[in-house]
Protein backbone atom coordinates (compact mmCIF):
# COMPACT_ATOMS: atom_id res chain seq x y z
CA UNK A 1 0.00 0.00 0.00
CA UNK A 2 1.38 3.41 -1.01
CA UNK A 3 1.84 6.20 1.49
CA UNK A 4 -1.15 8.12 0.09
CA UNK A 5 -3.28 4.96 0.25
CA UNK A 6 -2.30 4.45 3.87
CA UNK A 7 -3.21 8.04 4.73
CA UNK A 8 -6.50 7.63 2.88
CA UNK A 9 -7.37 4.46 4.77
CA UNK A 10 -6.52 6.16 8.06
CA UNK A 11 -8.79 9.10 7.24
CA UNK A 12 -11.65 6.78 6.33
CA UNK A 13 -11.28 4.85 9.59
CA UNK A 14 -11.03 8.09 11.57
CA UNK A 15 -14.15 9.37 9.87
CA UNK A 16 -16.04 6.18 10.73
CA UNK A 17 -14.90 6.45 14.36
CA UNK A 18 -16.01 10.08 14.62
CA UNK A 19 -19.32 9.21 12.98
CA UNK A 20 -19.84 6.41 15.52
CA UNK A 21 -19.14 8.80 18.38
CA UNK A 22 -21.54 11.34 16.91
CA UNK A 23 -24.48 8.94 17.04
CA UNK A 24 -27.12 9.67 19.73
CA UNK A 25 -27.10 7.38 22.76
CA UNK A 26 -29.94 6.77 25.17
CA UNK A 27 -30.61 4.78 28.37
CA UNK A 28 -33.19 4.74 31.15
CA UNK A 29 -31.76 5.63 34.54
CA UNK A 30 -32.81 4.42 38.00
CA UNK A 31 -35.40 7.18 38.35
CA UNK A 32 -37.19 5.96 35.22
CA UNK A 33 -36.09 9.01 33.22
CA UNK A 34 -34.81 8.58 29.67
CA UNK A 35 -31.32 10.07 29.35
CA UNK A 36 -30.51 10.90 25.72
CA UNK A 37 -27.27 12.46 24.50
CA UNK A 38 -26.64 13.69 20.96
CA UNK A 39 -23.36 11.80 21.12
CA UNK A 40 -21.52 9.85 23.85
CA UNK A 41 -20.37 11.98 26.75
CA UNK A 42 -16.83 13.32 26.73
CA UNK A 43 -16.90 15.60 29.81
CA UNK A 44 -18.43 13.90 32.86
CA UNK A 45 -18.95 15.15 36.40
CA UNK A 46 -19.65 12.68 39.23
CA UNK A 47 -21.59 13.86 42.27
CA UNK A 48 -20.74 10.95 44.60
CA UNK A 49 -17.64 8.84 45.34
CA UNK A 50 -19.49 5.65 44.38
CA UNK A 51 -20.36 7.08 40.97
CA UNK A 52 -16.77 8.17 40.44
CA UNK A 53 -15.72 4.60 41.09
CA UNK A 54 -18.45 3.26 38.80
CA UNK A 55 -17.34 5.54 35.95
CA UNK A 56 -13.81 4.18 36.25
CA UNK A 57 -15.10 0.60 36.45
CA UNK A 58 -17.10 1.18 33.27
CA UNK A 59 -13.92 2.32 31.49
CA UNK A 60 -14.73 6.03 31.56
CA UNK A 61 -12.25 7.39 34.10
CA UNK A 62 -10.47 9.46 31.46
CA UNK A 63 -13.74 11.27 30.69
CA UNK A 64 -14.21 12.58 34.25
CA UNK A 65 -13.53 16.31 34.60
CA UNK A 66 -14.88 16.76 38.13
CA UNK A 67 -15.79 14.57 41.10
CA UNK A 68 -17.33 14.87 44.56
CA UNK A 69 -15.22 15.09 47.70
CA UNK A 70 -14.04 11.75 49.14
CA UNK A 71 -13.68 10.27 45.64
CA UNK A 72 -10.55 8.28 46.47
CA UNK A 73 -10.84 5.08 44.44
CA UNK A 74 -9.21 4.18 42.19
CA UNK A 75 -6.12 6.26 43.12
CA UNK A 76 -6.37 8.17 39.82
CA UNK A 77 -9.57 9.77 41.15
CA UNK A 78 -7.52 11.68 43.74
CA UNK A 79 -6.06 13.89 41.00
CA UNK A 80 -9.43 15.07 39.64
CA UNK A 81 -10.97 18.51 40.40
CA UNK A 82 -13.45 18.60 43.31
CA UNK A 83 -16.97 20.00 42.93
CA UNK A 84 -18.01 19.95 46.59
CA UNK A 85 -19.48 17.41 48.94
CA UNK A 86 -22.27 15.13 47.74
CA UNK A 87 -24.71 16.96 50.03
CA UNK A 88 -23.48 20.46 49.20
CA UNK A 89 -22.42 20.92 45.58
CA UNK A 90 -20.60 23.89 44.09
CA UNK A 91 -22.90 24.59 41.15
CA UNK A 92 -20.76 27.34 39.59
CA UNK A 93 -17.74 25.07 39.77
CA UNK A 94 -19.68 22.26 38.08
CA UNK A 95 -20.88 24.52 35.26
CA UNK A 96 -17.38 25.92 34.73
CA UNK A 97 -16.22 22.39 33.88
CA UNK A 98 -18.67 22.34 30.92
CA UNK A 99 -19.99 18.80 31.53
CA UNK A 100 -22.08 17.08 28.89
CA UNK A 101 -23.22 14.49 31.46
CA UNK A 102 -23.67 14.51 35.22
CA UNK A 103 -23.81 11.32 37.29
CA UNK A 104 -26.07 11.98 40.29
CA UNK A 105 -26.83 10.04 43.46
CA UNK A 106 -30.61 10.18 43.66
CA UNK A 107 -30.91 9.61 47.42
CA UNK A 108 -27.78 11.41 48.51
CA UNK A 109 -27.43 14.62 46.49
CA UNK A 110 -29.34 17.80 47.32
CA UNK A 111 -32.58 17.54 45.26
CA UNK A 112 -32.88 21.32 44.85
CA UNK A 113 -29.38 21.53 43.44
CA UNK A 114 -30.06 18.65 41.06
CA UNK A 115 -33.23 20.39 39.91
CA UNK A 116 -31.25 23.57 39.29
CA UNK A 117 -28.67 21.70 37.20
CA UNK A 118 -31.47 20.09 35.21
CA UNK A 119 -33.07 23.51 34.60
CA UNK A 120 -29.75 24.69 33.16
CA UNK A 121 -29.96 21.95 30.55
CA UNK A 122 -27.20 19.61 31.73
CA UNK A 123 -28.16 15.94 31.13
CA UNK A 124 -28.28 14.02 34.40
CA UNK A 125 -28.13 10.27 34.96
CA UNK A 126 -29.75 9.40 38.32
CA UNK A 127 -28.35 6.36 40.12
CA UNK A 128 -30.17 4.59 42.97
CA UNK A 129 -28.96 1.01 43.49
CA UNK A 130 -31.09 -1.20 45.77
CA UNK A 131 -29.93 -4.66 44.68
CA UNK A 132 -26.49 -5.98 43.89
CA UNK A 133 -27.37 -7.11 40.38
CA UNK A 134 -28.12 -3.46 39.55
CA UNK A 135 -24.38 -2.74 39.78
CA UNK A 136 -23.86 -4.77 36.59
CA UNK A 137 -26.73 -3.13 34.73
CA UNK A 138 -25.46 0.31 35.80
CA UNK A 139 -22.02 -0.51 34.37
CA UNK A 140 -23.67 -1.45 31.07
CA UNK A 141 -25.75 1.74 30.91
CA UNK A 142 -22.74 3.90 31.70
CA UNK A 143 -20.89 2.09 28.94
CA UNK A 144 -23.59 3.20 26.50
CA UNK A 145 -23.51 6.83 27.63
CA UNK A 146 -19.71 7.00 27.68
CA UNK A 147 -19.10 4.75 24.64
CA UNK A 148 -16.78 2.53 26.68
CA UNK A 149 -16.37 -1.27 26.69
CA UNK A 150 -18.08 -1.97 30.02
CA UNK A 151 -19.47 -5.40 29.11
CA UNK A 152 -16.51 -7.33 30.51
CA UNK A 153 -16.73 -5.53 33.86
CA UNK A 154 -20.47 -6.21 34.06
CA UNK A 155 -19.98 -9.87 33.15
CA UNK A 156 -17.20 -10.31 35.72
CA UNK A 157 -19.39 -8.76 38.41
CA UNK A 158 -22.30 -11.08 37.60
CA UNK A 159 -20.01 -14.11 37.73
CA UNK A 160 -18.61 -13.11 41.12
CA UNK A 161 -22.11 -12.33 42.41
CA UNK A 162 -23.34 -15.77 41.33
CA UNK A 163 -20.57 -17.38 43.39
CA UNK A 164 -21.15 -15.23 46.48
CA UNK A 165 -22.54 -17.21 49.39
CA UNK A 166 -22.23 -20.54 47.58
CA UNK A 167 -20.09 -23.43 48.70
CA UNK A 168 -16.49 -22.89 47.74
CA UNK A 169 -16.80 -19.12 47.44
CA UNK A 170 -14.75 -18.66 50.59
CA UNK A 171 -13.08 -22.04 50.45
CA UNK A 172 -14.79 -23.57 53.49
CA UNK A 173 -18.06 -25.45 53.22
CA UNK A 174 -19.40 -26.61 56.57
CA UNK A 175 -20.71 -30.08 57.44
CA UNK A 176 -24.28 -28.85 57.77
CA UNK A 177 -24.08 -27.37 54.28
CA UNK A 178 -22.97 -30.58 52.58
CA UNK A 179 -26.15 -30.76 50.51
CA UNK A 180 -25.61 -27.22 49.34
CA UNK A 181 -22.03 -28.05 48.45
CA UNK A 182 -23.11 -30.82 46.10
CA UNK A 183 -25.96 -28.88 44.52
CA UNK A 184 -24.31 -25.48 44.24
CA UNK A 185 -27.09 -23.93 46.33
CA UNK A 186 -26.36 -21.00 48.65
CA UNK A 187 -24.95 -22.03 52.03
CA UNK A 188 -27.04 -21.19 55.07
CA UNK A 189 -30.42 -20.81 53.38
CA UNK A 190 -31.84 -23.55 55.62
CA UNK A 191 -30.27 -22.07 58.77
CA UNK A 192 -30.02 -18.30 58.31
CA UNK A 193 -27.93 -16.27 60.73
CA UNK A 194 -29.70 -13.38 62.45
CA UNK A 195 -27.64 -10.25 61.72
CA UNK A 196 -27.63 -6.71 63.05
CA UNK A 197 -25.74 -4.35 60.78
CA UNK A 198 -24.48 -1.25 62.59
CA UNK A 199 -24.21 1.89 60.48
CA UNK A 200 -23.38 4.13 63.42
CA UNK A 201 -22.75 3.50 67.10
CA UNK A 202 -23.91 6.76 68.74
CA UNK A 203 -26.76 7.14 68.03
CA UNK A 204 -27.29 3.48 67.17
CA UNK A 205 -28.35 3.23 63.55
CA UNK A 206 -28.95 0.24 61.28
CA UNK A 207 -30.50 -0.57 57.86
CA UNK A 208 -33.84 -1.93 56.71
CA UNK A 209 -34.68 -4.59 54.12
CA UNK A 210 -34.56 -2.22 51.13
CA UNK A 211 -30.91 -1.36 51.64
CA UNK A 212 -28.40 -2.94 49.26
CA UNK A 213 -26.33 -4.18 52.23
CA UNK A 214 -29.31 -6.31 53.26
CA UNK A 215 -29.13 -7.96 49.84
CA UNK A 216 -25.47 -8.71 50.56
CA UNK A 217 -26.29 -10.20 53.97
CA UNK A 218 -29.06 -12.37 52.55
CA UNK A 219 -26.82 -13.75 49.80
CA UNK A 220 -24.46 -14.88 52.55
CA UNK A 221 -27.24 -16.76 54.32
CA UNK A 222 -28.06 -14.06 56.85
CA UNK A 223 -31.29 -12.33 57.80
CA UNK A 224 -31.46 -8.65 58.75
CA UNK A 225 -33.22 -8.48 62.12
CA UNK A 226 -34.43 -4.94 61.36
CA UNK A 227 -35.53 -5.55 57.77
CA UNK A 228 -39.11 -4.53 58.58
CA UNK A 229 -38.19 -1.00 59.70
CA UNK A 230 -39.86 1.65 57.49
CA UNK A 231 -36.83 3.94 57.18
CA UNK A 232 -33.88 2.96 55.01
CA UNK A 233 -31.43 3.85 57.81
CA UNK A 234 -33.41 3.84 61.08
CA UNK A 235 -32.24 4.81 64.53
CA UNK A 236 -32.92 2.08 67.10
CA UNK A 237 -32.64 1.68 70.86
CA UNK A 238 -30.49 -0.82 72.67
CA UNK A 239 -33.64 -2.46 74.03
CA UNK A 240 -34.79 -3.24 70.49
CA UNK A 241 -31.37 -4.66 69.67
CA UNK A 242 -31.49 -6.94 72.73
CA UNK A 243 -35.01 -8.11 71.84
CA UNK A 244 -33.93 -8.90 68.26
CA UNK A 245 -31.26 -11.29 69.63
CA UNK A 246 -28.85 -11.12 66.67
CA UNK A 247 -26.34 -13.94 66.33
CA UNK A 248 -23.85 -11.66 64.57
CA UNK A 249 -23.28 -7.92 64.72
CA UNK A 250 -21.43 -6.35 61.79
CA UNK A 251 -20.10 -2.81 61.50
CA UNK A 252 -17.97 -0.96 58.98
CA UNK A 253 -14.59 0.58 59.73
CA UNK A 254 -11.99 2.58 57.85
CA UNK A 255 -9.69 0.39 55.79
CA UNK A 256 -6.73 1.55 57.89
CA UNK A 257 -8.36 0.79 61.21
CA UNK A 258 -9.96 -2.63 60.90
CA UNK A 259 -7.71 -3.97 63.65
CA UNK A 260 -7.91 -0.96 65.95
CA UNK A 261 -11.47 0.28 65.38
CA UNK A 262 -13.47 0.32 68.61
CA UNK A 263 -16.94 0.95 67.14
CA UNK A 264 -18.15 -2.44 68.38
CA UNK A 265 -16.75 -2.19 71.92
CA UNK A 266 -19.96 -0.73 73.38
CA UNK A 267 -21.73 -4.05 72.72
CA UNK A 268 -19.56 -6.04 75.12
CA UNK A 269 -21.59 -4.99 78.14
CA UNK A 270 -24.68 -6.70 76.69
CA UNK A 271 -23.76 -10.37 77.00
CA UNK A 272 -27.45 -11.29 76.88
CA UNK A 273 -27.22 -10.81 73.10
CA UNK A 274 -26.10 -14.08 71.44
CA UNK A 275 -23.65 -12.28 69.14
CA UNK A 276 -21.93 -10.74 72.16
CA UNK A 277 -22.00 -13.88 74.27
CA UNK A 278 -20.22 -15.87 71.55
CA UNK A 279 -17.90 -13.09 70.42
CA UNK A 280 -19.40 -12.71 66.94
CA UNK A 281 -18.73 -8.98 66.53
CA UNK A 282 -17.31 -8.37 63.07
CA UNK A 283 -15.80 -5.45 61.17
CA UNK A 284 -15.75 -4.98 57.40
CA UNK A 285 -14.02 -2.38 55.25
CA UNK A 286 -16.21 0.72 55.21
CA UNK A 287 -15.43 1.96 51.71
CA UNK A 288 -16.14 -1.32 49.97
CA UNK A 289 -19.40 -2.04 51.76
CA UNK A 290 -20.84 1.47 51.77
CA UNK A 291 -20.42 2.14 48.04
CA UNK A 292 -22.58 0.22 45.57
CA UNK A 293 -19.74 -0.64 43.20
CA UNK A 294 -17.96 -3.85 42.10
CA UNK A 295 -15.81 -3.66 45.26
CA UNK A 296 -18.91 -4.37 47.33
CA UNK A 297 -18.36 -8.05 46.60
CA UNK A 298 -15.04 -7.86 48.45
CA UNK A 299 -17.00 -6.92 51.58
CA UNK A 300 -19.55 -9.60 50.70
CA UNK A 301 -16.93 -12.33 50.70
CA UNK A 302 -15.78 -11.15 54.12
CA UNK A 303 -19.35 -11.19 55.46
CA UNK A 304 -19.96 -14.67 54.06
CA UNK A 305 -16.82 -15.87 55.84
CA UNK A 306 -17.97 -14.30 59.12
CA UNK A 307 -21.43 -15.89 58.92
CA UNK A 308 -19.84 -19.26 58.14
CA UNK A 309 -18.03 -18.97 61.49
CA UNK A 310 -21.37 -18.46 63.23
CA UNK A 311 -22.89 -21.51 61.55
CA UNK A 312 -19.87 -23.66 62.38
CA UNK A 313 -20.28 -22.77 66.06
CA UNK A 314 -23.76 -24.27 66.24
URQUI-V955118 format. One record per run of one state. SS is the DSSP state (H for helix, E for strand, C for the rest). FROM is the first residue (numbers start at 1). TO is the last residue. If there is no record, write none. Layout:
ss=SS from=FROM to=TO
ss=SS from=FROM to=TO
This chain:
ss=C from=1 to=2
ss=H from=3 to=21
ss=C from=22 to=24
ss=E from=25 to=28
ss=C from=29 to=33
ss=E from=34 to=37
ss=C from=38 to=43
ss=E from=44 to=46
ss=C from=47 to=48
ss=H from=49 to=57
ss=C from=58 to=60
ss=H from=61 to=63
ss=E from=64 to=67
ss=C from=68 to=74
ss=H from=75 to=79
ss=C from=80 to=81
ss=E from=82 to=82
ss=C from=83 to=83
ss=E from=84 to=85
ss=C from=86 to=87
ss=E from=88 to=89
ss=C from=90 to=90
ss=H from=91 to=96
ss=C from=97 to=100
ss=E from=101 to=105
ss=C from=106 to=110
ss=H from=111 to=119
ss=C from=120 to=123
ss=E from=124 to=127
ss=C from=128 to=132
ss=H from=133 to=146
ss=C from=147 to=150
ss=H from=151 to=163
ss=C from=164 to=165
ss=E from=166 to=166
ss=C from=167 to=174
ss=H from=175 to=183
ss=C from=184 to=185
ss=E from=186 to=186
ss=C from=187 to=192
ss=E from=193 to=198
ss=C from=199 to=199
ss=E from=200 to=200
ss=C from=201 to=204
ss=E from=205 to=205
ss=C from=206 to=211
ss=H from=212 to=219
ss=C from=220 to=221
ss=E from=222 to=224
ss=C from=225 to=234
ss=E from=235 to=235
ss=C from=236 to=237
ss=H from=238 to=244
ss=C from=245 to=247
ss=E from=248 to=253
ss=C from=254 to=264
ss=H from=265 to=269
ss=C from=270 to=273
ss=H from=274 to=277
ss=C from=278 to=280
ss=E from=281 to=285
ss=H from=286 to=290
ss=C from=291 to=295
ss=H from=296 to=312
ss=C from=313 to=314
